[in-house]
Amino acid sequence: MPVAPEPIPVTRIVDCGTAKLMPDVDRPRAWLLTVDGAPQSYVDLDAPTHLEFEYVRRLAHVLDEAAAPGHPLDALHLGGGALTLPRYLAATRPHSRQHVIDADRGLLALVTEHLPLPDGSGIEVRAQDARTALEAAPEASADVIVADVFGGSRVPAHLTSVEYAHAAARVLRPDGLYAANLADSAPFDFLRGQLANFATVFAHLALIAEPSVLRGRRFGNAVLLASRAELPVAALARRVAGDAFPARVEHGPSLRRLIAGAVPVQDAEAVASPVPPDGAFSIG
């Protein structure tokens, strides 16, 4: 029987830099996507529920708790990468309807060519600016919005304002849930502003991050959650505490203390998220 050839890395210039797809030597159909050396996504085509990055696992926990097990969701993903979370949701909640928005046409072409979606996945991918797509989406059309948009290593400024938060609220259903991957470090000026933005339109907020990030000891990812309905904080706290790198769910009084003094950021004053320190997300 002929032996299948070993997968080889793929490098391509895309709209936002140099993208690389690198095979995982330990998993036959698994790939790491990087852009300009920063890891963006990890996908195992044979095991879409295998999630390598901790922040992606936290977002997946949110999707797991967004509705009863197996119940389909209408999901809007802002930021596509290698489509890790859309593949996960399609596997865990069949018949979900998913729209994925990513501004980088070259990156989407690379991913769909080399990491194709399975037939009948229910995932529609579109090259478009995330804010433009959000503002054009039908009102009350999504059960969940997942935002993981980075231009290079920073969240673009037009996705950090209170007007953007209002646009997200318009698209979500009354019990819908917004989840965003952000990154910051003490004194959390950016993160506090984002929480203040979403507090203007959502009654319930939470933040998921590792204790070392929350204590200001290092720069790192934090998942912001917002909803008009009660958030499943107890269930999420159990899930993230059991991860390989345990995290905490901040909500209620502790989160209000973090937000204290922060004011919503208008479009005119909005800035991109902080520049990560050297080596924060890069790989060798």
Backbone bond lengths (Angstrom), bond angles and torsions (degrees), N, CA, C in turn:
res aa  C-N    CA-C-N  psi(-1)  N-CA   C-N-CA  omega(-1)  CA-C   N-CA-C  phi
1 M - - - 1.472 - - 1.525 108.86 -
2 P 1.335 118.02 129.84 1.470 119.46 -179.92 1.517 110.87 -65.14
3 V 1.317 114.83 146.43 1.453 121.37 179.33 1.524 108.79 -91.43
4 A 1.335 115.84 132.46 1.464 120.01 178.90 1.524 109.93 -63.28
5 P 1.317 117.52 139.90 1.471 119.24 -179.95 1.522 110.86 -65.82
6 E 1.321 114.38 148.88 1.455 119.42 177.16 1.539 109.61 -66.12
7 P 1.320 117.45 136.61 1.470 118.61 176.44 1.518 110.67 -64.67
8 I 1.303 115.33 145.39 1.463 119.95 -178.52 1.526 109.25 -118.24
9 P 1.329 117.47 150.45 1.476 120.01 178.75 1.520 111.30 -61.52
10 V 1.320 114.58 152.24 1.465 122.08 177.70 1.526 107.44 -123.17
11 T 1.321 116.22 130.14 1.459 121.50 177.26 1.517 108.90 -122.76
12 R 1.341 115.75 134.43 1.464 118.99 -178.79 1.530 109.08 -149.93
13 I 1.322 115.72 140.46 1.459 121.03 171.94 1.533 107.66 -76.79
14 V 1.319 116.47 123.56 1.458 121.59 178.24 1.528 108.50 -117.46
15 D 1.323 116.42 -176.39 1.462 119.25 -173.53 1.526 112.48 -61.31
16 C 1.336 116.84 -35.24 1.474 120.75 -173.35 1.519 113.84 -104.80
17 G 1.331 118.51 14.16 1.459 119.10 179.15 1.513 112.00 142.67
18 T 1.318 115.14 -151.61 1.465 121.75 179.43 1.525 109.19 -105.89
19 A 1.328 115.74 116.36 1.463 121.14 -179.72 1.528 109.73 -98.28
20 K 1.314 115.02 142.29 1.463 120.94 176.33 1.523 109.40 -131.11
21 L 1.322 115.71 135.26 1.458 122.32 169.67 1.520 107.15 -108.28
22 M 1.334 116.13 118.37 1.462 121.24 -176.84 1.519 110.13 -118.08
23 P 1.325 117.83 125.19 1.467 120.30 -178.86 1.520 111.58 -69.90
24 D 1.325 115.45 147.76 1.465 122.28 175.35 1.531 107.54 -89.62
25 V 1.328 116.92 119.50 1.467 120.32 -175.96 1.529 111.70 -66.99
26 D 1.323 117.85 -18.67 1.460 120.64 -177.20 1.529 113.56 -93.77
27 R 1.334 117.46 -12.55 1.468 121.00 -177.99 1.523 107.01 -134.51
28 P 1.342 117.90 117.29 1.465 122.08 -166.61 1.519 115.93 -55.74
29 R 1.337 119.68 -36.70 1.461 121.10 -176.76 1.528 111.15 -122.87
30 A 1.311 115.03 38.10 1.464 120.91 178.92 1.529 109.47 -109.83
31 W 1.353 114.71 143.99 1.454 120.64 -174.60 1.518 110.69 -139.03
32 L 1.328 115.08 145.43 1.462 122.95 171.69 1.517 108.00 -106.92
33 L 1.327 115.78 127.50 1.455 121.48 175.29 1.523 109.06 -102.18
34 T 1.328 116.45 128.24 1.463 121.63 173.24 1.522 108.84 -124.53
35 V 1.330 115.50 153.35 1.463 121.52 172.21 1.518 107.01 -129.77
36 D 1.329 115.72 119.32 1.469 122.22 -176.12 1.528 111.29 53.39
37 G 1.319 116.25 38.76 1.460 122.09 175.91 1.503 115.44 85.24
38 A 1.334 117.73 -10.72 1.470 120.54 -179.98 1.521 109.60 -92.10
39 P 1.332 117.76 127.76 1.465 119.41 179.88 1.519 111.18 -65.35
40 Q 1.330 116.53 131.07 1.459 122.64 -178.23 1.527 112.44 -108.99
41 S 1.314 116.59 -43.43 1.467 120.70 -174.70 1.516 109.95 -155.44
42 Y 1.326 114.19 155.59 1.460 121.83 171.17 1.524 106.21 -132.29
43 V 1.330 116.41 130.73 1.464 121.34 -178.18 1.517 109.57 -134.51
44 D 1.330 116.19 132.74 1.458 122.10 168.35 1.526 106.46 -109.78
45 L 1.328 116.73 109.26 1.462 120.81 -176.23 1.520 112.40 -64.29
46 D 1.330 117.73 -25.65 1.463 121.22 178.57 1.522 112.62 -87.15
47 A 1.319 117.47 -16.46 1.470 121.31 -175.98 1.530 108.70 -142.52
48 P 1.340 117.64 76.76 1.467 120.01 -175.62 1.521 114.73 -65.29
49 T 1.333 117.53 -13.41 1.468 119.15 176.94 1.527 112.18 -89.77
50 H 1.336 117.01 -1.53 1.470 119.92 174.47 1.524 108.44 -82.46
51 L 1.325 116.50 116.42 1.461 122.19 -175.80 1.527 108.84 -118.17
52 E 1.304 115.21 119.12 1.463 120.64 -173.52 1.522 113.03 -85.47
53 F 1.337 117.33 -38.82 1.462 121.14 -175.52 1.517 110.22 -85.70
54 E 1.329 116.35 137.15 1.461 120.34 -176.88 1.532 112.32 -64.42
55 Y 1.314 117.59 -41.97 1.473 117.75 -178.38 1.528 110.65 -65.73
56 V 1.334 117.09 -31.15 1.470 120.16 176.95 1.525 109.91 -68.74
57 R 1.331 116.51 -38.16 1.468 119.42 175.77 1.533 110.19 -60.33
58 R 1.314 116.94 -39.11 1.472 119.57 -179.67 1.529 110.90 -66.86
59 L 1.317 116.79 -41.02 1.455 119.33 175.26 1.530 110.79 -63.88
60 A 1.322 117.07 -37.21 1.467 120.28 177.49 1.521 111.16 -65.71
61 H 1.324 117.46 -37.30 1.470 120.24 175.38 1.533 110.03 -59.57
62 V 1.322 115.94 -39.91 1.466 119.85 178.32 1.525 109.88 -62.19
63 L 1.322 117.30 -44.84 1.460 120.41 177.88 1.527 111.20 -63.00
64 D 1.318 116.86 -36.74 1.466 120.46 179.18 1.525 111.54 -63.45
65 E 1.332 116.05 -33.57 1.462 120.25 -176.32 1.530 112.69 -96.46
66 A 1.318 118.00 1.96 1.459 120.75 -176.17 1.518 113.35 -73.52
67 A 1.332 117.64 -20.34 1.468 122.55 179.76 1.517 107.98 -161.93
68 A 1.326 116.29 175.31 1.466 120.83 178.06 1.527 109.67 -58.28
69 P 1.348 118.00 147.91 1.467 120.72 -178.12 1.527 112.00 -51.75
70 G 1.331 115.33 132.77 1.450 121.37 176.74 1.510 115.53 80.80
71 H 1.331 118.07 -9.76 1.466 120.76 -178.21 1.526 109.52 -71.04
72 P 1.341 118.99 127.39 1.469 120.13 -178.68 1.526 111.80 -64.22
73 L 1.320 115.20 150.05 1.467 121.86 178.23 1.519 110.01 -124.06
74 D 1.318 115.95 150.19 1.458 121.88 166.23 1.523 106.47 -94.38
75 A 1.324 115.90 112.62 1.465 120.73 -171.98 1.519 110.83 -120.91
76 L 1.330 115.15 139.05 1.461 122.65 172.66 1.522 107.47 -115.28
77 H 1.326 116.45 118.72 1.464 121.97 179.30 1.522 108.37 -104.91
78 L 1.306 116.94 120.06 1.460 122.47 174.55 1.525 107.22 -99.28
79 G 1.306 116.51 109.10 1.465 122.16 -170.22 1.512 108.89 100.65
80 G 1.328 115.67 125.84 1.462 118.69 -174.56 1.513 115.00 -109.32
81 G 1.344 116.63 -45.70 1.460 118.46 -173.94 1.521 110.14 57.10
82 A 1.306 116.33 -133.70 1.465 121.49 177.86 1.526 112.06 -92.75
83 L 1.329 117.11 14.42 1.471 123.54 175.74 1.521 112.18 66.63
84 T 1.330 116.00 35.91 1.465 120.35 -177.18 1.521 111.84 -62.51
85 L 1.333 117.27 -52.68 1.468 119.49 -176.87 1.526 112.81 -70.23
86 P 1.332 120.10 -39.03 1.463 118.38 173.74 1.533 112.43 -58.36
87 R 1.321 117.58 -40.04 1.470 120.24 177.43 1.532 109.92 -64.72
88 Y 1.315 116.32 -41.27 1.465 120.59 179.03 1.528 110.58 -61.14
89 L 1.327 116.59 -47.20 1.464 120.30 -178.09 1.522 110.81 -65.52
90 A 1.321 117.85 -38.41 1.459 120.84 177.75 1.525 111.29 -62.82
91 A 1.346 116.39 -34.45 1.468 120.59 -179.91 1.523 112.07 -77.14
92 T 1.325 117.19 -37.57 1.467 120.20 -175.02 1.526 113.14 -91.06
93 R 1.321 115.93 -23.10 1.476 120.64 179.75 1.527 108.76 -134.72
94 P 1.342 116.90 74.47 1.471 119.87 -179.24 1.527 111.18 -55.37
95 H 1.338 114.11 150.41 1.467 123.22 179.65 1.531 112.95 75.40
96 S 1.333 117.16 7.65 1.464 119.33 170.97 1.529 108.90 -65.76
97 R 1.321 115.59 147.78 1.466 121.46 175.38 1.522 107.43 -105.15
98 Q 1.336 115.53 119.94 1.457 119.60 -173.58 1.525 111.36 -126.81
99 H 1.323 115.30 134.78 1.452 122.15 174.35 1.527 107.72 -117.30
100 V 1.313 116.09 125.96 1.464 121.92 -178.94 1.524 108.66 -114.04
101 I 1.325 115.52 126.66 1.459 122.02 -178.78 1.524 108.98 -115.07
102 D 1.326 116.39 128.22 1.467 120.62 174.38 1.515 108.23 -146.45
103 A 1.320 116.70 132.87 1.465 120.95 -175.97 1.527 112.93 -75.46
104 D 1.329 117.91 -17.54 1.464 121.39 -174.30 1.529 110.08 -89.73
105 R 1.324 116.03 97.01 1.462 120.90 -178.76 1.527 111.75 -62.71
106 G 1.341 116.08 -39.61 1.454 119.44 -179.49 1.515 112.36 -63.80
107 L 1.339 116.03 -40.38 1.459 119.97 179.22 1.526 110.99 -66.65
108 L 1.323 116.93 -43.00 1.465 119.65 178.14 1.528 110.92 -61.53
109 A 1.332 116.69 -39.82 1.463 119.93 178.55 1.526 111.05 -63.39
110 L 1.331 116.13 -42.46 1.464 120.58 178.60 1.529 110.96 -61.37
111 V 1.325 116.63 -47.01 1.461 121.07 -176.30 1.519 111.42 -66.95
112 T 1.330 116.84 -46.35 1.464 118.53 -177.29 1.529 111.89 -69.57
113 E 1.338 117.17 -25.70 1.462 120.39 177.28 1.526 111.90 -75.05
114 H 1.322 117.17 -47.28 1.462 120.48 -172.64 1.528 113.81 -96.92
115 L 1.333 117.37 -21.51 1.462 121.60 178.98 1.527 108.57 -127.49
116 P 1.333 117.45 65.89 1.470 120.24 -171.75 1.524 112.43 -64.73
117 L 1.319 114.39 148.70 1.462 120.89 175.90 1.526 109.75 -75.92
118 P 1.328 116.84 147.85 1.467 118.79 176.58 1.523 111.25 -68.21
119 D 1.321 116.28 152.51 1.458 120.42 177.12 1.526 109.82 -61.31
120 G 1.333 115.46 141.46 1.454 119.61 177.07 1.513 114.20 71.98
121 S 1.331 117.39 22.97 1.467 120.12 -176.84 1.519 112.62 -71.94
122 G 1.332 117.27 -22.48 1.466 120.23 -175.45 1.513 113.33 76.67
123 I 1.329 116.89 14.61 1.465 122.07 -177.80 1.523 109.41 -104.77
124 E 1.317 116.32 121.82 1.458 122.39 175.99 1.523 108.13 -109.01
125 V 1.321 116.50 126.87 1.464 122.24 -176.41 1.526 108.92 -111.25
126 R 1.342 116.28 134.11 1.459 120.26 -178.14 1.522 109.82 -139.42
127 A 1.325 116.06 135.73 1.467 121.97 175.89 1.517 108.86 -85.36
128 Q 1.331 116.36 111.75 1.463 121.28 -177.92 1.523 108.76 -166.40
129 D 1.306 116.13 155.07 1.458 120.67 173.30 1.527 109.74 -64.40
130 A 1.324 116.98 137.87 1.466 121.04 -174.59 1.527 112.17 -63.72
131 R 1.312 118.56 -43.39 1.473 120.88 -179.30 1.533 110.39 -66.01
132 T 1.320 116.82 -42.50 1.460 120.74 178.59 1.523 110.95 -60.75
133 A 1.336 116.38 -44.85 1.464 120.54 179.53 1.520 111.41 -65.06
134 L 1.321 116.34 -40.36 1.461 120.05 -179.57 1.527 110.58 -63.52
135 E 1.306 116.82 -43.87 1.463 120.35 -177.80 1.523 112.49 -70.36
136 A 1.340 116.08 -21.02 1.465 120.32 178.86 1.522 112.89 -92.84
137 A 1.318 118.03 -12.44 1.466 121.39 -177.07 1.528 110.51 -68.18
138 P 1.327 118.16 147.65 1.467 120.69 179.31 1.527 112.17 -62.16
139 E 1.310 115.33 147.38 1.461 120.94 178.33 1.521 110.10 -64.19
140 A 1.343 115.87 141.05 1.476 123.14 177.11 1.525 111.92 51.53
141 S 1.334 116.34 44.57 1.469 120.45 -176.17 1.522 113.92 -105.83
142 A 1.336 118.48 -7.23 1.461 120.94 -174.08 1.521 111.68 -124.46
143 D 1.328 114.95 138.53 1.465 120.41 170.44 1.520 110.89 -80.04
144 V 1.323 115.82 -30.46 1.460 120.27 -178.05 1.522 109.33 -149.73
145 I 1.324 115.26 140.86 1.460 122.75 170.69 1.515 107.39 -117.02
146 V 1.318 116.57 126.29 1.461 121.96 176.08 1.520 108.00 -113.33
147 A 1.319 116.86 118.09 1.465 122.00 -178.65 1.521 109.70 -109.73
148 D 1.314 115.52 119.20 1.468 121.48 176.90 1.521 106.61 -143.08
149 V 1.332 114.71 67.89 1.459 122.00 -172.95 1.524 109.05 -110.95
150 F 1.320 115.26 118.39 1.457 120.54 176.96 1.520 108.38 -132.09
151 G 1.331 116.17 125.41 1.450 121.36 169.63 1.513 107.16 -90.70
152 G 1.340 115.97 101.20 1.461 118.92 -166.69 1.517 107.99 72.07
153 S 1.328 116.98 -115.07 1.461 120.64 -179.48 1.525 111.99 -116.37
154 R 1.362 117.43 17.60 1.462 120.41 -176.32 1.531 110.35 -130.97
155 V 1.330 116.20 144.03 1.454 121.00 172.79 1.525 108.06 -71.99
156 P 1.344 118.90 126.13 1.471 120.16 -177.86 1.528 112.15 -61.17
157 A 1.319 115.91 148.95 1.463 121.49 -173.24 1.519 112.98 -59.94
158 H 1.339 117.99 -36.86 1.461 119.31 -175.27 1.531 112.78 -72.78
159 L 1.341 115.99 -2.80 1.474 120.92 175.10 1.532 110.77 -108.87
160 T 1.327 117.13 20.23 1.470 120.07 -177.01 1.521 112.78 -125.09
161 S 1.328 117.97 14.15 1.465 120.86 -173.83 1.520 111.99 -104.65
162 V 1.327 115.67 167.13 1.459 120.87 176.82 1.525 110.55 -68.97
163 E 1.330 117.78 -30.57 1.467 120.17 175.55 1.533 110.64 -63.32
164 Y 1.322 116.12 -37.97 1.467 119.96 175.51 1.529 110.34 -63.47
165 A 1.319 117.71 -42.04 1.461 121.39 178.13 1.530 111.01 -60.58
166 H 1.333 116.82 -40.81 1.467 120.55 177.18 1.533 110.68 -64.33
167 A 1.321 117.21 -38.68 1.463 120.51 178.48 1.532 110.73 -62.95
168 A 1.330 116.68 -40.57 1.466 120.47 177.68 1.523 110.55 -64.08
169 A 1.324 117.14 -42.49 1.461 121.06 -179.67 1.524 111.09 -62.14
170 R 1.324 117.47 -36.91 1.464 120.86 -179.20 1.526 111.56 -63.80
171 V 1.326 116.85 -36.65 1.464 121.50 -175.20 1.534 112.01 -79.89
172 L 1.326 116.84 -27.22 1.465 119.76 -178.23 1.520 111.33 -77.13
173 R 1.323 115.76 148.06 1.454 121.97 171.03 1.527 109.40 -71.86
174 P 1.346 117.91 164.78 1.471 119.56 -174.71 1.523 114.47 -53.87
175 D 1.332 117.68 -33.89 1.466 120.07 178.00 1.523 111.64 -103.61
176 G 1.348 116.69 16.85 1.454 120.84 -177.69 1.516 112.96 -71.37
177 L 1.326 115.54 166.87 1.459 121.47 -172.68 1.521 109.92 -132.57
178 Y 1.329 115.17 132.79 1.462 122.34 175.98 1.528 108.19 -106.12
179 A 1.334 116.66 133.70 1.464 121.50 177.77 1.520 108.84 -135.98
180 A 1.326 116.84 129.46 1.464 120.70 -177.36 1.520 110.61 -132.35
181 N 1.322 115.21 138.51 1.455 121.05 171.19 1.518 108.60 -89.12
182 L 1.335 116.31 119.64 1.461 122.75 179.02 1.530 108.42 -124.87
183 A 1.313 116.12 172.50 1.466 119.98 177.22 1.521 109.30 -147.87
184 D 1.339 115.34 137.95 1.461 120.22 -177.78 1.523 108.38 -166.36
185 S 1.332 114.87 178.52 1.464 121.58 173.76 1.525 107.68 -148.66
186 A 1.325 116.12 169.20 1.471 120.69 179.48 1.525 109.63 -55.28
187 P 1.325 116.97 139.54 1.475 130.40 10.26 1.525 114.90 -89.02
188 F 1.322 117.97 17.74 1.470 123.45 173.03 1.526 113.58 62.90
189 D 1.311 117.52 35.79 1.462 120.02 179.04 1.533 111.32 -59.41
190 F 1.330 116.93 -44.12 1.463 120.45 179.95 1.529 110.76 -66.78
191 L 1.308 117.22 -49.73 1.456 121.23 -177.21 1.524 111.52 -62.45
192 R 1.302 117.26 -40.91 1.466 120.94 179.29 1.526 110.48 -63.71
193 G 1.322 116.99 -38.59 1.455 120.35 176.79 1.521 112.04 -64.68
194 Q 1.329 116.07 -38.65 1.468 119.23 178.26 1.531 111.04 -65.57
195 L 1.308 116.73 -41.14 1.466 120.58 177.39 1.527 110.46 -63.59
196 A 1.320 116.95 -40.88 1.466 120.16 178.13 1.522 111.06 -63.72
197 N 1.342 117.05 -38.41 1.465 120.37 176.96 1.525 111.14 -57.54
198 F 1.317 115.91 -51.59 1.463 119.93 -173.56 1.524 111.59 -75.79
199 A 1.318 117.28 -22.89 1.468 119.94 176.26 1.527 111.53 -68.14
200 T 1.322 117.08 -18.92 1.461 119.00 179.25 1.516 112.52 -73.54
201 V 1.332 117.94 -20.86 1.470 120.34 -175.03 1.523 113.90 -126.89
202 F 1.318 118.09 -12.67 1.462 121.17 -178.83 1.525 109.72 -121.53
203 A 1.317 115.99 135.29 1.472 120.68 -178.04 1.519 112.44 -76.87
204 H 1.322 117.31 -23.55 1.464 120.17 -172.73 1.532 109.96 -127.21
205 L 1.328 115.73 127.15 1.455 122.74 179.46 1.519 110.34 -129.51
206 A 1.321 116.13 153.58 1.462 121.93 172.61 1.520 108.26 -152.36
207 L 1.318 115.41 162.71 1.456 122.29 -179.31 1.528 108.01 -138.20
208 I 1.326 115.88 130.46 1.471 121.37 179.25 1.524 108.52 -114.73
209 A 1.327 117.03 124.02 1.460 121.07 178.67 1.523 109.41 -161.53
210 E 1.319 115.59 163.32 1.458 120.23 175.75 1.526 109.47 -69.89
211 P 1.327 117.70 147.79 1.464 120.44 179.97 1.525 113.75 -54.59
212 S 1.331 117.77 -37.17 1.459 119.90 -178.60 1.522 111.59 -65.12
213 V 1.344 117.48 -32.59 1.461 120.94 176.24 1.521 109.52 -72.69
214 L 1.341 116.77 -46.25 1.461 120.56 -178.73 1.529 111.99 -62.44
215 R 1.330 117.43 -30.57 1.464 120.68 179.11 1.524 112.33 -83.75
216 G 1.317 116.92 -0.95 1.457 120.14 177.16 1.501 114.62 79.93
217 R 1.333 117.17 18.47 1.469 119.27 -177.73 1.523 113.32 -82.80
218 R 1.336 116.74 -20.37 1.459 119.01 179.62 1.519 110.24 -157.74
219 F 1.317 115.22 161.64 1.452 123.17 173.31 1.522 108.71 -74.69
220 G 1.336 117.74 138.59 1.459 118.46 179.40 1.512 112.64 -172.63
221 N 1.322 114.07 178.66 1.459 122.11 -178.63 1.520 111.47 -77.26
222 A 1.325 114.73 148.36 1.460 122.11 172.04 1.520 107.45 -142.40
223 V 1.315 116.96 132.77 1.462 121.98 178.61 1.520 108.30 -96.20
224 L 1.328 116.56 119.28 1.464 122.80 177.13 1.520 108.65 -92.81
225 L 1.321 116.74 131.67 1.461 122.78 176.86 1.523 109.46 -118.59
226 A 1.329 116.48 141.97 1.458 121.46 178.76 1.514 109.29 -147.77
227 S 1.332 115.87 140.75 1.462 120.93 178.04 1.522 109.21 -159.94
228 R 1.325 115.78 155.23 1.460 119.93 170.47 1.524 110.49 -79.16
229 A 1.325 116.60 -22.18 1.461 122.39 179.49 1.525 109.93 -97.13
230 E 1.315 116.30 166.69 1.464 121.13 177.51 1.527 110.43 -58.72
231 L 1.311 115.93 137.27 1.462 120.86 176.77 1.523 110.30 -88.30
232 P 1.331 117.94 147.04 1.475 121.04 179.56 1.527 111.41 -79.38
233 V 1.327 117.13 61.01 1.467 120.41 -170.59 1.526 112.32 -65.76
234 A 1.338 117.75 -38.11 1.470 119.49 -178.54 1.516 110.82 -65.04
235 A 1.322 116.85 -45.27 1.469 120.35 179.54 1.521 110.76 -65.23
236 L 1.325 116.88 -40.98 1.459 119.45 178.50 1.519 111.33 -65.69
237 A 1.327 116.91 -39.50 1.464 119.95 179.43 1.526 110.87 -60.15
238 R 1.331 116.56 -39.80 1.471 119.33 178.15 1.526 110.69 -65.28
239 R 1.316 116.28 -43.06 1.461 119.00 -177.57 1.533 111.77 -64.90
240 V 1.335 117.28 -49.28 1.464 119.17 -174.76 1.527 111.63 -71.76
241 A 1.328 117.29 -25.22 1.464 119.66 177.06 1.517 111.64 -69.27
242 G 1.327 116.87 -23.32 1.459 120.52 -178.62 1.509 114.72 -92.92
243 D 1.326 118.06 2.59 1.459 120.95 179.72 1.529 111.22 -74.10
244 A 1.329 114.49 165.35 1.468 119.21 179.56 1.529 111.37 -58.56
245 F 1.340 115.74 -38.14 1.463 121.59 173.61 1.523 106.79 -114.41
246 P 1.310 117.96 91.81 1.469 121.12 -172.07 1.524 112.38 -58.55
247 A 1.326 114.38 145.82 1.454 121.37 178.00 1.520 109.32 -125.93
248 R 1.336 115.29 171.92 1.456 121.88 177.07 1.517 109.48 -120.14
249 V 1.328 115.43 154.60 1.460 121.54 173.65 1.517 107.75 -108.72
250 E 1.326 116.69 112.75 1.461 121.57 177.24 1.525 108.85 -93.52
251 H 1.320 116.80 134.20 1.462 120.89 178.24 1.521 107.63 -160.72
252 G 1.335 116.47 175.51 1.457 120.49 176.21 1.523 112.63 60.94
253 P 1.346 117.38 -139.31 1.474 120.94 -174.30 1.519 114.38 -56.68
254 S 1.344 117.77 -39.90 1.469 119.19 -178.04 1.521 111.23 -65.42
255 L 1.333 116.54 -35.72 1.457 119.45 178.63 1.530 110.47 -73.69
256 R 1.329 117.02 -37.11 1.466 119.58 177.30 1.525 111.03 -63.01
257 R 1.328 116.35 -34.71 1.470 118.89 176.94 1.526 110.89 -66.16
258 L 1.333 116.21 -36.66 1.458 119.74 179.07 1.529 110.74 -67.41
259 I 1.341 116.20 -39.27 1.462 120.28 -177.91 1.524 111.89 -74.97
260 A 1.320 117.76 -24.91 1.475 122.55 -170.66 1.530 112.11 -44.27
261 G 1.330 115.41 125.46 1.455 120.76 178.30 1.508 114.64 89.77
262 A 1.334 117.74 -17.14 1.463 120.35 179.32 1.520 109.66 -76.59
263 V 1.308 116.83 145.32 1.459 121.54 -179.98 1.524 108.77 -121.33
264 P 1.341 116.06 150.60 1.467 119.22 177.73 1.526 111.59 -57.19
265 V 1.324 115.37 147.87 1.466 122.14 -177.23 1.525 108.64 -103.99
266 Q 1.326 116.82 118.58 1.458 121.61 178.68 1.532 110.45 -77.77
267 D 1.333 115.38 159.47 1.464 120.22 178.54 1.529 111.86 -51.11
268 A 1.328 116.29 -42.04 1.463 120.28 -175.06 1.523 113.15 -64.44
269 E 1.337 116.70 -25.74 1.468 120.77 -178.76 1.527 113.47 -106.90
270 A 1.320 117.27 -1.85 1.464 120.39 -173.52 1.526 111.17 -66.16
271 V 1.329 115.29 142.02 1.467 121.96 176.90 1.520 108.68 -131.16
272 A 1.312 115.58 160.62 1.460 120.59 177.09 1.526 110.09 -66.50
273 S 1.324 115.48 161.02 1.462 120.18 177.21 1.528 110.47 -63.25
274 P 1.337 117.88 162.93 1.472 120.12 -174.06 1.526 113.25 -61.65
275 V 1.311 114.77 152.09 1.467 120.73 174.09 1.526 108.47 -70.77
276 P 1.329 119.19 123.71 1.463 119.88 178.99 1.520 111.10 -63.70
277 P 1.317 117.65 146.37 1.470 118.30 173.91 1.518 111.24 -62.71
278 D 1.309 116.46 155.42 1.465 120.36 -179.58 1.517 111.02 -52.96
279 G 1.334 114.74 130.64 1.451 119.22 177.13 1.507 115.75 84.75
280 A 1.343 117.97 -1.59 1.462 120.13 -175.73 1.525 111.99 -61.05
281 F 1.336 116.94 -41.22 1.467 120.00 -176.94 1.522 113.11 -127.23
282 S 1.322 117.48 0.66 1.469 119.26 -175.99 1.513 111.17 -78.31
283 I 1.321 115.10 162.94 1.460 121.30 176.28 1.510 108.40 -127.51
284 G 1.302 116.01 164.55 1.449 118.65 -179.14 1.508 114.23 -77.04
